[in-house]
Amino acid sequence: MDTAIRESLNDTIRGPVTAPGEPGYDEARAIYNAMIDKCPDAIVQCVDAGDVMTAVRFGARNGLDIAVRGGGHSGAGLCLTDGGMTIDLSAMRGVRVDPVAGTAQVAGGAQLGDLDHAAHAFGLATPSGINSTTGVGGLTLGGGHGHLTRTYGLTVDNLLSADVVLADGSFVTADENREADLFWALRGGGGNYGVVTSFTYRLHPVDNVGVGITVWPVERTPEVLRWYRDFLPQATEDLNGFFAILVVPPGPPFPEELHGRKVCGVVWCWAGEPEQIDKELAGVSDAGQPAFHFTTPMPYPQLQTMFDALLPSGLQWYWRGAFFDRITDKAIEEHARYGDAIPTGLSTMHLYPVDGAAHRVGPDDTAWSYRDALWSGVFAGIDPDPANAGAIKDWCVGYSEALQPESMGGAYVNFMMDEGQERVRSTYRHHFDRLSRIKRAYDPDNLFHANQNIEPA
Ligand code: FAD
């Protein structure tokens, strides 16, 4: 980067700015997926909306390639540029809960755990994802589903307003009444429309929840999945449960004899009276005797952090996604085949339910384009060893392609790699044209293109 440009950045930005070769640079460019190795010319670690406005104006004026980093969890590494400038929000993590209004105002670089922790002190929560280290930024803008989705909807269904720095460096607040088109697009359209410096969410009374884990040997995938596809959609909306194929991790609560075994199973979250979970899950053995079944009441943030230690930053990740409105017998055959061929101990497949409360929002009320889906699936190849990068990618791509004909066509934008424009179009379906027109209005030069990009109409 030109020295004059660099010095001018230093003079105007309050947070640290780092460039290649400088102290702190390699730490600042490290992201969750260690398969990504990009080197921006400058990483601007913003501390407030003022810094973000300055950085955006600066990048636009100097023709810099720009990326925006929230929690850094994007599988495709969309939060970093190679060359250009990364606007890093990871120092902006403050949360302010208003217990009277039942809302939380959350800074754009916060992680889910920041929100869960602050809200839990008031016995409140809002639906988000299943790992506390994921960024609220990327997760929310893509839609956001997790343990409370059937009960309280997607994360975007609970978004009340957003403070946004637009491509021209101006600042707006978007909600149902102000910048209504922008607010619509932010609820599923990804990071295409600007840098969100603050999100305001509606909170719900969630304190302790009933948590359960049930697993069966992987050979039983066909009968378990047949049972699950019938059981969950008709269960009360307080019951959430994502289906998974995985290798049992070597630790509690699993008994030693299961460690390292391939299994299929469900992770349950019961949002009603925690002690009632056993009653709700009384039918589980209809799927056949589980190898392990465990339930317990648990503070909600503890559930949200349950998988964090298993999946630390710095692993190799390759993932793909797909939406399903049914689980066909053919799909079940493929799940059994690829489940049996899991390449590494951490690789996994999840089917997250996106029905219940998420289905009570109208199909065109937000940019989230799959209100008719019952599940959002992810095929995730994961391993610490870069030597296994090829194997995890091959398994993930093979699995997702085998399921493609049984799926609805697109994928959750937050579970996509770099898969091309056609795939982005299938993901936004009937909303693509409107999103593209809104993009033209708010970012005609496509300054914000390091995302699953919606080109301006
Ligand atoms: P980043 O890589 O920082 O950003 C991703 C994209 O969002 C980039 O394009 C970036 O520019 C943009 N962006 C981020 N913050 C902002 C902002 N404030 N303003 C404007 N643009 C922004 N998703 C779920 O819905 N449910 C889950 O349960 C779930 N579990 C996950 C578990 C793990 C371990 C991982 C790695 C991911 C999971 N995801 C889940 C997917 C997750 O939603 C995406 O990876 C998401 O992109 C992460 O957001 P981030 O801010 O951490 O990522």
Boltz pocket constraint, residues with backbone or C-beta under 6 A from the ligand:
constraints:
  - pocket:
      binder: B
      contacts: [[A, 32], [A, 67], [A, 68], [A, 69], [A, 70], [A, 71], [A, 72], [A, 73], [A, 74], [A, 75], [A, 77], [A, 78], [A, 79], [A, 89], [A, 108], [A, 109], [A, 128], [A, 129], [A, 130], [A, 131], [A, 133], [A, 134], [A, 135], [A, 136], [A, 137], [A, 138], [A, 139], [A, 140], [A, 141], [A, 142], [A, 143], [A, 144], [A, 145], [A, 146], [A, 190], [A, 191], [A, 192], [A, 194], [A, 195], [A, 196], [A, 197], [A, 311], [A, 414], [A, 415], [A, 450], [A, 451], [A, 452]]
      max_distance: 6.0
